[in-house]
Amino acid sequence: MTSEGAENNGANPSIGRFIEMINQDQVYFFDEFEFVEIISHLMTNGDFIMASKAIELGKSQHPSSIEILLQNAEFYIVTSRLEEGLALLNDLEGLETINADILVMKASIQSQLGNSKEAINNLSKALDMGGHAKDELCINLAFEYQGLGNYDKALGYIKEALKLNPNNQDAIYELAYCYDHLEQLEESLVFYEEFIDNNPYSYSAWYNKGYVYTRLALHEKALESYDFATIIKEDFVSAYINKANTLQHLGRYEEAIETYQSTFDHEDPKATTYYYIGECFEDLEEYEDALKYYKKSIAKDEGFADAYAGVASVLEVLGRYKEAIPYVNQATIIDESNETYFHLLADLQKKCGEYDNALLSYNKSVSINPAYEECWLDYADTYFESYQTDSAIEVLNEALKYIENSADILYRLTAYLIDSGKITDASDVLYNALDIDNDGYSKLFEYLPLSKNSPVIMDIIQNHKSK
């Protein structure tokens, strides 16, 4: 940091003098409180090199200052020198009457080192002593119990935090997190209703109540809760987004688009918001607008794979297959673990007559997710369409290793076996398919109408129906 930077930050004279001293390679005297202020300012601004110099000079001029030593410990924490910080705090604990600040800082280090039980012990002591914001200590204790998987205990501390400070926003969100993990959605609604009765202007409580309604598929009540949240806090973007998501889920796409766009009054448009608007236009079959917003999403974030896939999906609907391939290919490069991207790529390659490439892409998709039934069927169908029925049969037999009781796969496999003249094998597979879905044989006829010409196949179906 330069003296110019200090002036631009509106720094007080002590900070300016310190910067001047460093720049002139001099040593000035500062009282203890000035050092505390200087160190705090430098650390807040992320200037850890200068903060280190201030700490060392402060310790040399005020060697018995507990405040400066505590800042030294904080410096160790924020620069990830945790063991050094813990050692210093242990030394301070021996010098100083038990100090809540020391206990809280020790707990912070112990938490980062994965020693949650020790962190809980120190936080509990600090809570008993006072001198710290008790609601924040309760939240910190809740975090530690969450880390141990004890969400009931965490929930108790979060409720205590809200009793102490109903305006603690972190507590309201952590409460939702715990209820979610405990799968106590109905109980959380009861809590939020009681809390809102006493704190009707808590926008975060209304928001989380809306989230719970969404989880319970009570979408109209969710919309009402999100509306209250945005009335109380007009720039509450998360509430607008959740409201828009809910409207989109309900198929109210025009309202969803309007709600998504309303967030632009309160923040710069995000790639995800443009993407959601694109989805709505796609569902409305307004494909040019969908393309426009998907491309806006890409322009905002060139690493957003879903937006590339969105463009490809719309171009596929429009029959512009070759134009779509580079977009979905980019999606697969960004996210190599998304099976749906490779499936879409394969479908497009197949429609362009690139069967070999399509087979490779289908194979990649099912290797990522072997339980992806639809892709297995398309994979096998591609072999079948290229007159490689034996390969199609092999693919479906492989699929059955991962999806054992799929009637769709079994009916399709029956069709391939019939087509290849393996009636006995087809009969065995058909029995299994009928046991799983007795009415699903129409899929066999739809896929391979000539199967109706087999007396053996028709007898099996008729006999099974009569059972």
Buried (B, 14 or more C-beta within 10 A) or exposed (E): BEBEEBEEBEBEEBBBBBBBBBEEEEEBEBEBEBBBBBBBBBBEBEBBEBBBBBBEBBBEBBEEBBBBBBBBBBBBBEBEBBEBBBBBBEEBBEEBEEBBBBBBBBBBBBBBEEBBEBBBBBBBBBBEEEEBEBBBBBBBBBBBBBBEEBBEBBBBBBBBBBEBBBEBEBBBBBBBBBBBBBEBBEEBBEBBEEBBEEBEEBBBBBBBBBBBBBBBEBBEBBBBBBBBBBEBBEEBBBBBBBBBBBBBEBEBBEBBBBBBBBBBEEEEBBBBBBBBBBBBBBEBEBBEBBBBBBBBBBEBBEEBBBBBBBBBBBBBEBEBBEBBBEBBBBBBEBBEEBBBBBBBBBBBBBBBEBBEBBBBBBBBBBEBBBEBBEBBBBBBBBBBEBEBBEBBBBBBBBBBEBBEEBBBBBBBBBBBBBBBEBBEBBBEBBBBBBEBBEEBBEBBBEBBEEBEEBEEBEEBBEEBEEE
